[in-house]
Every structure is written in C-alpha cells, then in structure tokens.
Amino acid sequence: MSNSSSDRKQRTSKPKKISKIKRFFKWLESRFATPEFIGGMYSALTLFFFMAATNTLAGWLYVISGVSLALLIVGAVMPKRLLAEMVVTRSQIDPVSVGDDLWVDLMIQNTGRTEKRLLEVRDILPENLSNILQQDLVIELIAPLQEYHWTYEAKTTKRGVFLFRSTEIATSSPLGLFRSRRACPAGQKAIVYPTVLPLDRCPLVDQLGSDTSPRQYSDEHNYSNATEGLTKTLRPYRWGDPTRLIHWRTSAKFGELRVRELEVTIGGQEVAIALDNSIGWEPEAFEEAVVAAASLYFYAQKSKLSVRLWTNDTGIVQSDRAVLETLAAVNIAEIPADILKDLPDIPVVWLSHRNDSIAYLPFGSRWVLWQSSGQSKVSVPNQRSLGLTIETILDAEDLSYKSLRSQLQEYLTL
C-alpha cells in the first residue's frame, strides 16, 4: 500500500515534563482507553439524561440514557480489541556511518477479519540516534488480513549501537468516542559506525617498525641514505631533505624543488591499533580517538600491514565488520583499571589521553595523545618512540573531522 495517502510528522523538539494528570491519562490510554473530547461531552450528556430520568421518572429519558450508555461501552471497549489484532514487524537495519541516513522499514499487519481505520502509528527512536525523536504516521485503512509497508529515514548524529524496542499504535475507531493505544514489540538493533577518514598519507603508520626492521627506508637515517627503490610520490622539498633525492626534471617543470619519496617496504608487518578507553577522557576527545582508530586501521590495511584492533573490553579484533562494530560500541570506562598489562606483545599504535602510559608500550610502537585546545604541549617522559599530539577542537557539528585528518597526516619529527 502506498505511503502517499498517509500523513507524516517529524518531531525534533525536546520532550516537555508531563504533569501527573497527563501521565495518568497516558497510562489509562495504554491500559484501557481515554475519552476523546466528543466522548467526554457525550458521557456528560448521558449522565444528564440519566439524572433527568431519575427526577421525572420519564421512560423515554431512561431509554435515551440507556442507549447512550451502551454506545459509550462499545466505544470504550472496541478500540482495544481492534488494536489486539495488529502486528508490527521491523526489518533488519543495515549499519551506516555517522552522518548517513538510517533507513527503518516497518511492516504493519492486520491479522483480524475486520478492516482497521484511522490508525496512528508512532515509532520512537532510540535516544541520541538522531535529531528526530519520533516518527508519526496516520493510516486511513488496512483491509482484513492485509499489511501496510512503512519506510522512513533518520539522519544519524552519533556512533553507537542503538536498540529499537517497540512501535505504538493508537485508534479511536469505530465510534471515535474513546482512544486506546498499544505498544507492539518490534525490536531491532541499529549499528552506527564511526567516521573513517580518507588519509592520503600517515607517517605515523608509514614509519612503523623502522626502529626494529633493517628493511625500512622510512626512518630519518635510512631514508637519507637510500638512493634505490620504487618512487612512492613526489613532494615539495623541505629543509633537511637529502639533495640526492631531488627529482630535477620535475623540479624544473614546476619551478620548485620536488623530492622523491621511496616506497616503504612494510608488507607483512604486524601491528595493533590499541584504543585506551580508560577513565578520564573528555567526551569530544574520545570520539576523535575512535575516529582515529578506525581511520588508522583501514589506512594500515591499505598499506599491506597485518593490522588488528585492540581494546580492553574485546581484546584483539581483526575482521573489518568486527572492528567497526567494536568501535561503534566502545565507551569510556566507568571505573579505573590497569589496561597496559593486557596489551599484545607486538608494535602498537597507542591512542590515549595519558602521557604516562607511553613508557610502557612495546618496542617499536607509536602513540597518539589528545590534549584540549589551549593547553600547553604534552610532555612525554622516557620517550622511546615517535608519536603525535592531537589538539582537540570542539565542534560537535563537524562530522568530517578536518582538523584531525590534517594532524594525522603531519610528518613526524624526532
């Protein structure tokens, strides 16, 4: 059945506090039924006729009040019985990345042998999934033993694993005197992956293992003495680059010095992207760390590294889907814990907010530390490896993480 015949509403405002009276009527509506405006007026009119009949002993007034009472009973009982024959099924929700549209597919079935008219369907979205708090739909008619297909989209604003629990259906049919609401179970899990930045280069990963493997050309000493190997790219000359690597023909063409970057031979190197989710993170910085972990994982994979993800909650995770689901679900720990003792015994890229943890990393590791904007530069005690200090720029609406991307692509200095 087409959705063009239905009215849809999107509500984005924050829910207001509900008074005790409204809370009671809401509870009564879900348990039994609440009178509509016309139902309340008709109930008062029925009571008036009954009191008049009691005073005058007029038989016709007793008849009117009796018929009105019967209609009120039918109008109060039928909506609940009609809703009992409704079933809602939610299709599996495909995972998306932050900022993408999440498509929700619902099948509303009429399992009874009577038609259902004027149904109001309300699907409440999980908290923090989107700016939309709920989706409303009005269905004019569902024939007996038929179904209604409803699809809507919601723009995601935060990574995570979210649970859709139920869908509410309300109706005042058949007389419009009383209104009843029923919650139909329609549970389904929605996974929103973190953003993966398209890194053009990442010296943090490119130079990984240069202090343990003699085959690498990416560290400063070997790179300055290397004259052979495949050229990875040409870049502008920087102070300190060896003159033997200048590509003179290209430099003459562009009018500035261009230097050859040799291909880094790191195929097969084992590395783990280790995310520190211990207590003490600033929420914005932790979100950047999750994005960095996802981006570094896929960049290392593109660089032919044997890369894995490590968190204290899950341990080693390797497949792409498992990595993304782990990063979608990871949160800051609520209690202090010593997670360094569980690190894998291979070079890691350590993403953390604690500068005192760097001294305990495996040999050949790299690190990325986060500091708030405006703070003094983080001092690294007993520095044994290279790394980056990321300056967190608070911008909740920037899902592209331009600042983080540019900092991850910066060249390292000893």
Secondary structure, DSSP 8 states (H G I E B T S, - for coil): --GGGSEEEEE-S------HHHHHHHHHHHHS-EE-HHHHHHHHHHHHHHHHHHHH--HHHHHHHHHHHHHHHHHHHHHHHHHTTEEEEE-----EETTSEEEEEEEEEE-SSS-EEEEEEEEE--TTSBS--EEEEEEEEE-TT-EEEEEEEEEB-S-EEEEEEEEEEEE-TTTSSEEEEEEEEEEEEEEEE------S--HHHHTTTTTT-TT---SHHHHHH---S-EEEEEE--TT--GGGB-HHHHHHHTS-EEEEE----TT-EEEEEE---TT--HHHHHHHHHHHHHHHHHHHHTT-EEEEEETTTEEE-SHHHHHHHHHH----SS----GGG--SS-EEEEES-GGGGGGS-TT-EEEEEEETT------TT--S-EEEEEE---TT--S-HHHHHHHTS----
